[in-house]
Every structure is written in structure tokens, then in C-alpha cells.
Amino acid sequence: MKSSDGILHPSYPYPSHRQDMMKPPSRPHEAVSESGEKSDLRSEAIAWVIRLRNSRLSSEDRKAFESWQAQSPAHATAFQQVSAVWDDPELGAAATHAARIHAPQAVVQRNPFRRSWRYQAAAVAAGVVLLVLAVVPLDFLTRMQADYYTVAGERRTVQLPDQSTVMLNTQTAIAMSFDGSTRQIRLLKGEAFFKIRQDPDRPFIVESDDTSTRAVGTEFVVRAQRDRDQVTVVEGIVEVRSRAGHDAAARVGGGFQVRMTDGHLGQPQAVDASAASAWIKGRLVVNGVPLAQVIDEVRRYHPGTIIFLNHGIGDTKVTGTYNLTEPSKILTLLSNTFPLHVVGLADRIVLMY
């Protein structure tokens, strides 16, 4: 839903425990086929919208369009949906602005009528329309494996069988394995804060795709990202090792952080642990962080899609403390601080240009 500030506030009431996801969708092959057909229709509809807005459209083109649209009600509906989004004046302004920014200078100079960026504007708009109308598939495989998970913007605290606790950050999933000799958590995706109850006979182990973190009694955060894993220790000491066995294990103490990048474990680095774990209290704390990186962080908490088009200011440094429970307001604050426009589209997309 769009609020008065023009930013999006959609919500997705998904269940948050594995047993709620165990029922498989009916006729999965048919569902995949329908999804593919809808995607093809959207692409065709976008192509027709672009062609129909060409002043040089021939009578043959018009007849071809009418024939295409008459094939089925779904064709007509797809065209209407694309047209409604495409004709949004704010989308047009954002796409034109983005195309001007990214148009090669030589091309602009060669053509005083700037026809090239108009084509680029159409390309930007087409991409946004696809995002607006696309149906984003649920991450069923991850959720089927998870004992607990969170959706965008959600934080959840879980008491474990040994009385330790784990707080799941936004878009996070974990699976548990506890018995008389083992305390193990599998971080399937996202980020989690662990407060471990001491038990020397049963070390606590957190595994992600690339790292294994071993603790006895301590507080630490593990974050799994596409390009790296990151372990930040708030209190106590943990042992972090590569699951691939490429590097020696690293002992990481309170106030230090270690990263696994490209399969290799780095050296522990001193960090502001309170800032690195500020999300536990619903805060994002940044100090001299590039704007593009801040927006990437806000994306994790926003239930829609954020498209950042003004890459010319992406390296601008940002310092501040922001409320993660209201990611839309963060975008508004950034747009008031930097030369940015923020536009909400179709209750699904936020454009920043």
C-alpha cells in the first residue's frame, strides 16, 4: 500500500515455521507452465506498448496488434496492465532521467535531438514494468529446510532447546540440530544474533555455506551473503573456520569481526560491535558508508523492490542512524539529504533517481 509520503508499504503475510510449508503446491508442472506463459505475455505486451507509441506505426502494425490482442482475454489483460504502468508519468520521468545519466556522451553529442537516450528510457521503463508485473516466486526450498525464518522487515527471537537464544534478522532462515552431544544451527540465509548458554560438554556450532563458527558461551552475529560470510563477536571468543578447510581456524574475540571472501578466511579486524549489531535494536548505524551500499542495506528490510538509478552519487559517503522498522522513511530521509527523487510505483516498486 502507498502512504501519503509516496513510498511503498506492502506486506506479505507468510507463515514462519517449516511445518506450515510442508504441503507442496498442487500440479507443480502446470504452475511452472502458467508462470512461463504469463512472463511471455508480459514481454509481448511490453513490445506492443513500445511499438504503439511510435508515431510511424503503420496500418499493418495496427492490424497485427489487434490480431495479437484478440487471441485471448489474457492477451488483452496483459496489454492493459502494462499500459497502466507504462503511462505512469513518474515512471516516464524516472526512466528519462536514468537514460540521460547513462547515455554515452559521444552518442549524445553526435545526435542533438538525443534520440539515443529516448530509446534507453524505453529500455529502462520496460525493465521496471517487468519488475512491477512479475510474480516473485517464494523461496520454497529454503523455507522447506528451515525450522524458523523471517520475511522482509521482520525480526524474531527464538529460544533454543538448551535455553540459548537466537534473533533472526530480516529475510533469515535457520535449521536446528540438538541432541545429547550436539548443539548445531544451520544458517540457511540471512543474519542472526546468537546468545549462547555455556555448556563445555556441548560446544555450540553455527554453519553457513562457507564457514563454521564454534562457541561455548558467548554472543556473536553471523551473516551469510552471496559474496562473503561475516562473523562479528559482541562478547566472548569464537573459533571460525572455513568449511572447505582452505585456511587455519581464526580465534575471534569481542569487538572483532572476520570475513570469509572467495573461499578464504581473512584476519580478524577490530570493529564497532555495537554499530555492527545495531539491527538487534532496530537501528542501522553507518559512518562514512557509500550511499549505494546504504541503499543495498535498506533493500533487505523493504518488502518491495528498490531500484537505484542515480549511480553518479552512489559513492557519496553517508553517516547517520536510521530506524529499520520504517525503511520507507529512510529512503525519504536520503532523498531529502542527497539530490535524489523517490517515486513509488504500483505498490511494488520504489525508484530512486
C-alpha positions, 0 to 999 in steps of 0.5 A: 500500500502507498502512504501519503509520503509516496513510498511503498508499504506492502506486506506479505503475510507468510507463515514462519515455521517449516511445518506450515510449508510442508504441503507442496503446491498442487500440479507443480508442472502446470504452475511452472507452465502458467508462470512461463506463459504469463512472463511471455505475455508480459514481454509481448505486451511490453513490445506492443506498448513500445511499438504503439507509441511510435508515431510511424506505426503503420496500418499493418502494425495496427492490424497485427496488434489487434490480431495479437490482442484478440487471441485471448482475454489474457492477451488483452489483460496483459496489454492493459496492465502494462499500459497502466504502468507504462503511462505512469508519468513518474515512471516516464520521468524516472526512466528519462532521467536514468537514460540521460545519466547513462547515455554515452556522451559521444552518442549524445553529442553526435545526435542533438535531438538525443534520440539515443537516450529516448530509446534507453528510457524505453529500455529502462521503463520496460525493465521496471514494468517487468519488475512491477508485473512479475510474480516473485516466486517464494523461496520454497526450498529454503523455507522447506529446510528451515525450522524458523525464518523471517520475511522482509522487515521482520525480526524474531527471537527464538529460544533454543532447546538448551535455553540459548537464544537466537534473533533472526534478522530480516529475510533469515532462515535457520535449521536446528540440530540438538541432541545429547552431544550436539548443539548445531544451527544451520544458517540457511540465509540471512543474519542472526544474533546468537546468545549462547548458554555455556555448556563445555560438554556441548560446544555450540556450532553455527554453519553457513555455506562457507564457514563454521563458527564454534562457541561455548558461551558467548554472543556473536552475529553471523551473516551469510551473503552471496559474496562473503560470510561475516562473523562479528563477536559482541562478547566472548571468543569464537573459533571460525573456520572455513568449511572447505578447510582452505585456511587455519581456524581464526580465534575471534574475540569481542569487538572483532569481526572476520570475513570469509571472501572467495573461499578464504578466511581473512584476519580478524579486524577490530570493529564497532560491535555495537554499530555492527549489531545495531539491527538487534535494536532496530537501528542501522548505524553507518559512518562514512558508508557509500550511499549505494551500499546504504541503499543495498542495506535498506533493500533487505528490510523493504518488502518491495523492490528498490531500484537505484538509478542515480549511480553518479552519487552512489559513492557519496559517503553517508553517516547517520542512524536510521530506524529499520522498522520504517525503511520507507522513511529512510529512503525519504530521509536520503532523498531529502539529504542527497539530490535524489527523487523517490517515486513509488510505483504500483505498490511494488516498486520504489525508484530512486533517481 
